[in-house]
Amino acid sequence: QELRPKSLDIKQEELGDMVEKEMASTSEAIEDAVRRIEEMMSQARNESSGVKLEVNERILNSCTDLMKAIRLLVTTSTNLQKEIVESGRGAATTQEFYAKNSRWTEGLISASKAVGWGATQLVESADRVVLHMGKYEELIVCSHEIAASTAQLVAASKVKAEKSSRNLARLQECSRNVNEMAANVVASTKLGQEQIEEKDTMDFSGMSLIKLKKEEMETQVKVLELEKRLEGERVRLGELRKQHYGLAGGCEDSPEDGEAKPAPAPRRGILKKPPIAQKP
């Protein structure tokens, strides 16, 4: 017991209360996210027009659909969690069940926190994009994080659930819906980014030959700088993931508890620098 990692600095008898609090907190975060998106939609209609308004509405609508899918996911997960406790505790109390299955409980709490955090980050990123102070890439990354957190929540619930459970089937369906809605956010974000970039495309028709040559050389310098920075960020991403999987692996249950094994470390192929197109 001393060698097992302490992922939560709380007493085992408090785990049951923590699960309920985290589920409630996640639900509140989702509700708050939906309200904030509605406020952003109203603000966007008042302060933007044309292509920018079209882009903002499309992105915010896709974010709203994603939040609704996450809300249903959390509700279904809560129902499944209650079913698991009722079917597995026998003559024991709910608190005793959570204490006996503390590793599973901690995984459930961690997954719930991740979903709530991802939703909050998505709304903040959307807010910055609508105000033209953020990056479209932030929305794309947040969408991927939500999909990953959803998979984590489903995996944590599936470990203790009966295979024939209707709530488990509903949860898996909700997970697929969340993934679909997250993909829609990514698609609408990329399309919006393309529309804005096309609108803001530079016009080189009035430049002299000398000016064009100078601009070309400066752009080549920027390309080389970005390629070097990209290579460095890929290495950094690989090390971060390695550390993440190392920590996550330490928090997994032992095979005797029936928990899933930690995910393998990412392949080193991600660290390879992509081939650079040569200028003729």
C-alpha positions, 0 to 999 in steps of 0.5 A: 500500500505504501508503494502504490502512488497517491493520486489524491490527497484525500481519505478513502472514506471521502472518495464517494463524496468526491465522485458526486462533487466532481460529477456535479462540478462537471455538470455546472461547468457544462451549463456555464459553458452553454450560457457563455456561448449564447452570450458570445453569439449575441455579442458576435451578431452585434459587433461583426458582419459579413464573412466574420459573422458567418464564421463566428456563428458557424463555430459557436453553433458547433461549440453549442452542439458539442456542449449539449453532447457532453452534457448528455454524456455526463448525465449518462455517466452519472447514471451508470456510475450509480448502477455500478455502485448499486450492483457491486456493493452488496451489503456494504455501504456506498462509502465502503464500496468506493473505499474498496475500489479506491483506484477505480474511483480515483480514475473516475474522478480524474476522467470527470475533471478532464471533461469539465476542464476541456469544456471550459478551455474550449469556451475560453478559446472560442471567446478569444477567436470571436474577439479576434484575440485568439488562434483557431488552432486552440479550438482544434486542440481543445476539441481533440482534448475533449474527445480524449477525455471522453474516451477516458471517462468511458474507459473508467466506467466500462471497467466495472460495468456489466457488459449487458448494461443499457446505461453502458450502451447509452454511454458509448453512444454518447461518446460517439456523439461527442466525438462527432460533434468535436469533429464538427468543431474542428471542421467549422474552425478550419473552414472559418480560418480558410475564409478569413485568410482568403479575405485577408490575402495580400495583393502583390500586383502593385510591387516592383521587381526589387520589392517582390524579390525582397519580400520573397527572401524575407518569407524564405527566412521566416519559413526556415525559422518556422521549420526549426521551431516546428522541429523543436516543438515536436521534440518537446511534445514527444517529451511531454507525452512521455512524461504524461504517460509515465505519470498516468501509468503510475496511477493505473490499477494493478492487473488484479483490480481488473483495470486497464493497463496504461497506454503504451508510449507514443511512437517515436515517429512523431519526432521525425521532421517532415521532408522539406520541399526543395525550391526548383 
